[in-house]
Amino acid sequence: MNTAELVKYQDWDESTLQELVGRYVRTFHRVPSYDQLVRFRSARFQLQLRIPRRRRRVARSVASL
């Protein structure tokens, strides 16, 4: 990793960065690029924010009333 790549990671929390890189390596068996890591982080946060299927059904039925 060169200094130009390190500048991109300045705004990231070190523990979060270590966790994400570790999860990425365990999942894909390779070290991610910056763009891949950004997409991986975005996908993980989107999954965490998803409403469980059961709640969506209830919300849909309430909205249809």
Secondary structure, DSSP 8 states (H G I E B T S, - for coil): --HHHHHHTTTS-HHHHHHHHHHHHHHHSS---HHHHHHHHHHHHHHHH---HHHHHHHHHHHH-
